[in-house]
């Protein structure tokens, strides 16, 4: 179980990269959801999520080519 699960979440940030992680853009997160633009047809988007629980414990995950544009 994630330390930041349920009511223990202090912060959530999400970044998107359209060049395989070389540069990234911080996304707006509201109510646990991030809005991003779809990548160009045949191109992928890399997503990085970072959470911190109320005790200050951080966790991060990066998903390369999380999905492809259509």
Helices and strands as residue ranges (DSSP letters): G 6-8, E 9-17, E 25-27, E 29-30, E 33-34, E 44-53, E 58-68
